[in-house]
């Protein structure tokens, strides 16, 4: 698959400028971006002077876009009509596919099936099917999530990068007061992305956020006929909102970061380098010193207040991920005593397996980096009175995953603590220790890329192929 960062760079200008009339997609080139969706994405909108957001997305692009969106379609009808299959015949290695449905997928299969309604999952089971007859033909109807999963897997088999996007919101100012609440299809789309390891973009939330800032008068003008279909000006804002969401780093783009992030920010907050110039106010450094940035620029001492993180609240410095290959590599790297490992991808009940490995007692210490999606499981496999240190949030952050949190932390008598970057004073102490001991950190570096291959480095992180740090070096 092509680097996601390449698509981000291609789309970047859309989030910072107004876009003129659409241009026709170019002839075959590498790569191509394909769009699958409904009238909110299609060029003609609802055929009443409105316009879908796929039109401004095409404008001023350096790669061709093929907009296969069709008005009135749902994930089900798009599938039944063979449109995903037809798209896949043209998709090739390195292409991108954006899938966005949801406006036409609700409703009921009874008493009359409109041919678009999906089957509702029973007790969260996306394998649920429904039987119906549409236009005189018997049909097995799948869930919305299942249709998206099938489509994503089809395009991935062609070597494409798939982006599953939540549907655009209706007019959030329709009542005169800002109101937006994600419907059930947003969660279904998010789960489909997780099931296929596709990129998830919460287009609905990103657009709603943009609309909130613009205010009622402006947003109302975007909807000349109804509360769903936008004018060309509205379509431009919706396209910009998509790019804004996509521009976040890989983890943030999948809903993982619980803190604010500036749009179009520079990535990476880990770095090391050499001072080559200083200003007249600098007192603690001199030219030639080896330096590393402090992650939280507002955290000077333990009494500091406020927060400003590199690559989040402010631009970064140009960040990390740690299943069978990685586990084997880790065992070889660190020798004895033998590290016992569990592949969570093959063993989704890894907490139960960890208890088995420890004779039902549990482990002493957990370094937890999944967040809400894995925290309760981590606590369940920790011994009573053990410690869980929360250091990351790489998983999806769904509140429902924490429903057993209180009972588990009480039952296991867990000591739960948050681990974050230290203060500047802590950083000074660390640097002094490294200098005094001449300690090398080579063991934690997995791969090094030259600056011109930075996109490959970002993609490597995105695919989770590394064990340790990825270094982007400007030095040849």
N, C-alpha and C positions, 0 to 999 in steps of 0.2 A: 504493500500500500504506500501511496505517496505521503510525504510528511504533512501532517495537519498544519504545521507552521507555514508551509508554502501557501495553502489556501488562505490562511489568516493574512499573510502579507499581501496577497492579491486583492483581498477584500478591504484592506485597511482604509483606503481613501474614501470608501463609501460612508464611513462613520463620521467624516469630518467636513463634508461639503454637500451642497445641493446637487441634484442629479437631473440632467436634461432628458430629452426624449430618448426612448430606448433605441439601441442599435441592434441589428440582426446578429445572431450568434455566428461566430466565425466558422470557417471550414475546419475540418479535423485538425486537432493540435494536441499537444501533451501539456498538461492533462485537460480533461473536459469535466465540467460540473453539470450534473443532471438534477433536475427538480421534479419531484412527484408530489402533487397536492391537489387542492380544490380551487374554487373561484377566488379565494383570498390570495392566491399565488399566481393564478393564470393571467396572461396579458390582457384579456378582455374583461377581467373582473366578473361582474354579474351581467355583462352585456348591456349596461345602462349608463355608460360613461365613467363607471368606476374602473379601478385598476388594481391588479394584484401586485404584491411586493416583489414578485419575480422579475417584473419589468425594470425597476430601477437597479435591481441587482445586476442586470445584464449590462447596463450602461457603463461606459468607461472601463470595461474589464480588459485584462490582458490575457485571459484564457476564455475559451468559448463556453457558453452556457446553453444547454438544451432544456427548455422549459416544457415538460410533459404534463403539467398541471391541467386538469379539466374541471370545469365548473360542475357543481352538484355531486361530486364523487366523495365516497368514503373509502376507508382502507379496504372494506369488503368489496364494494363495487369496482374499485380500481383493480382489485385482484381478480374478480370474476370475469371482468372484461379482458383480461390478459394483458393489461397495460404494464405491469411490473415485468412480466416475461418479455414483452416486446422491447422494453427499455434495456433489459439485460443482454439482449442480442447485440447491442451497440457498445455497452460498457466494457472497458478494457482495464488492464493493469495500470494503476496510478490515477484512475479517475476518482471523482467524488460524487456522492449521491446524497441529496437532502430529501428526507421523507417527512412530510408534515400534513397530517389530517386531523380530524376531530370535530369540525363544525357539522358534519353530516352523519356522524356515526352513532348518535343517540337515537332515542325513540323506542318503539316496541315492535316486535315481530307480529303481534296480533292486535286487532283482528285482521288487519291488512298489512302485508309486508311491503315496504316501499323499495326494497332491493338494496338499501344502504345500511340499515340498522345492523349493528354487530350483536353477537351473543354476549350477555353479561356473565362475567366469571362468578362461579358459585363458591363462596367461602374463600375468595382470593385465588381460586384455581383457574389459571389461564388456559388449561387444557379443556375446559368446559366447551361443549358444542351444543348447538340447537338445530332442530329440524324444522324446515319451513318449505313452502312452495311459493316461488316467485315467477310470475309470467308463465304459469302452468308447468314449471320445471321444479322437481324436488331438489332441495339444496341443503347441504350441511353447512351451517354458519359457525364461524370461529369467533373467538374474542378479538377485540381490537389489538391487544398485545400480541396475540398469535399471528395475526396478519402482518404486523410490523416485523416480528421476528423472522417470519418466512421470507419476507421481502429483503430484509437486511442480509440474511444468510445467502440469498441468491446473488446479491450484488457483491458480497464479500468473496464468494466463490470465483468471481471474475477478477478479483484483485483490487476492488474499489474500497475506498474509505467511506463508511456510511455515517451520516449525521442524522439522528432522529430528533425532530424538533416538535415542541408542544405547539398547539394551534394559537393563532393570533387571538387577542381578546376582542370582545365586542366593545362598543364605546363605553369606556369606564366612567364617563361624565354624563351618561344619558339621563340620570335622575337629577342632575344638578350638583350632585355630591360625588366625589371620587369613590368608586367602589370596584374592587377587583378581588375575586376569590378563585383560585385554581379549581377547575372541575376535575372529575375523576379521570378524564383522558390524559391529563398531564402526568399523573402517577403511572398510568398504564404505559405511556410513552417512555417515561424514565426507566421503568422496569424492563421494557423491551430493549432499550439501549444497554442496560446492565447485562441482560441475558445474552446479548450478542457481542458485547464489548465494543459497541458502537459509541460514537460521541453523542452526548445528550445536550441539547440547547433548549433552555427554558425560554423560548421565544415569547410566550404569553406574558411571563413576568417581566422580561426585559422591555417589551413594548408598553406594558402597563406602567412601568417606572418612568419611561420617557413621556407618556401621556400625562402622568401626574405633574411632571415639571412644566409641561406646556400649558396646562390649565384648560378649563371647560370651553371657553370661547374658541380657542384654536382647534381643539380636538373635535368639537361638535362640527366644525367646518369640514373636517375630513370625511364626514358621513352624510353625503347629500341625499340618500334615499332610504337607508335603513341603518341599523346599528352594527352591521357586520362588514359591509363592503366599503372600501376606502376610495377617496379621490386619488388622483396621481400624487398630490402633495402628501396625503396620508400614507400612500404606499411607500413613498421615499423614507418617511420616518420609520415605518415598520421594517423596511430593509436595513436602515441604519441600526435599529434596535437588534436585529439579528446579528449584524457584524459586531456590535458592542459585546454581545454575549459570547460570540465566538472568539473575540480577541483576548479573552481571559486565558490564563494558562490552562494546561490540560486538566489538572485537578479541579480548578475553579469552574471550568466549562462543564463539568459533570456534577455541579452542585455541591462540591466538597468543602469549599472554604467558608467558614461561618462568619468571617469578618469582611468589612468593606474593601473593595479593590478599585483603584482608579481605572477608568477606561483607557485602553490602548497603552497600558504601562509597559515599561521595559522589564523583562523577566530576570530572575536569579538574584538571590541575596547572599550567596556564598562566593567568596572570591579571595584571592591572594595576589599581591603584586608588589611593585617597587615604586617608591616615590621618585618622580622625575622632575617635579617642579613644586614649589610652595609659595603661598602668598605671604604678605608681610604680617599677617595676624597669626600665622602658625607658630607655635612655640614648642610643641612636643615631638615634632618630626623633622627630619632633615633629608635632603636628597640622598637617595641610595638605600634608605630604610626599607625593610620588608614589612608590608602592612596587610591587614585584613579588615574589612568593614564590620562594624557592629550592626547586628540585624535590626534592633529597635533603637532608632536614633533619639528617642525621647527618654529612654531608660538608662539614666546615667548612674544612679545609685539605687539602693533598695527602697529609698523613700521617694523616688521619682514618681510622678503621676503622668497620665497620658500614654499614648501608644502611637507609634508611627513606624511601620515596618517597611523595609526595602522590598520591592516587588509586590507591594500591597497598597498601603496608604500613599507611598511615594515610589518613584521609579527604582527599579532594581539595578543590578550591576551587569547584567547581560542576560534546580534548586535541588526530590530524590525519591527513588523507589527501591526496597529490598523485597517454575515452581519446581519441577524436578531438577533441572540444570542448576538453578540457584542453590538449592539445598545441598546438592552434591558438591558444588564448588565451595560452599561454606564449610562443609565437613573436612574437605581437603586442606583448606586454608588454615584452619585452626587446630587440626590434629587432635591431640589428646587433652583432656578426656573426650571421648567420642560425643559429638553433638547429636542428639536424637531429634529427628525432624518429622513434621507432618505437612503434607501437601494439602492446603485448604481447598484448592480447586477440585481435587479428586475426593476429598473427605470433608464435605460441608459441615459435618458434626465434629469439627476438630477439637472442640472443647471436651467432648466425651472421650475422644481418643487420648487427649492429654491426661485426663483422669485415669484412664486405663494404664498409661505408661508409668504413672506415679502411684499405682496401687490404690487408686481411689482417693488419695490424699490431696493432690493438686500441687501446683508449682509454687515456689516461694515468691517469685517476682515476675510480673508481666510488664513488658514495655509495649504499651498499647498504642497503635498508630492508625487504627481504622476509624475510631470515633463511634458515633451512635450505632452504626451497623454491626459492630463487633464487641462493644464494651461489655454488655451483659454476658456474652459467652466467655469473654476473658475473665470476668469475675467468677463465673461458675467453675472454671478449671484452676482457680487459685486456691491454695490451702486456706483454711480458716485462720484469720489473722494475718494473711499474706498481704503483699503490696501490689497494687496496680498503678503504674505510672503512665498517665495519658500524655503522649507526646505529639500525636498527629491526628489527622481527620481524612485519610485517603478514601474511606468508604463513603457511601451515600448517607446523608444526615437526615434520617426520617424519625420524627419523635416517637412513632409507634414501636420502633425497635427498642425503646427504653421502658416499655410498659412494666417489665419485671425488675427494673432497676432497684427500687426501694427494698422489695422483699429479698432480693439477692444480696445486696450490700449488707443488710442486717443479718441474714442467715449465715453468710460466710464471714461476717465481721471483717470485711475488707477495709484496708487503709488505701483510700483512693486519693491520688495527688496529681496535680497538673504540673507538667514540666515544660518550661518555655526557655527561650533564649535569656541568658543572664544580662546583667547590667554592663555598662561600659567598664566599670571597675572590675567586674568579673572577667571581662575580656582582657583587660590589662594584666590580671593575674595569670590567665591562661597563656598569654603571649610570653610573659616572663618565664613561666615554667618551661615552655617549649624552647626558649632561647637558652636557658640554663642547662637543660638536659640534652639539648641538641636532638630532641626526639623527632623522628621522621613520621609522616602520616601516609606513606606510600601504600600501606596495606588497605586503606579505606578508599583508594582511588581505583575504580574499575576500568574506565576508558578515558582517553584524552583525544579531543578533536581540535584541529586548527580552526581559527575563527571563521574562515570561509566555509566550513562545514558545520556551522552552528545549527542549521536546520536539522541535520542528521542527528546531532546531539539531543535536540529537543524531542525529536521523534523517538529516539532510543529511550528517553525517560518516559514518554507517553506510552510506549508499548511495554514498559516495565521489564526491560531486558537486562538491567544492570543490577549488580550487587555492590552497593557503595556509591561513591561519588562519580559524577561525570564532569570532566574538566574541559572547558573551552579556552584554548590558549591563543593569545595574539602573537605569540613568539613562534617563529618558523623553526 
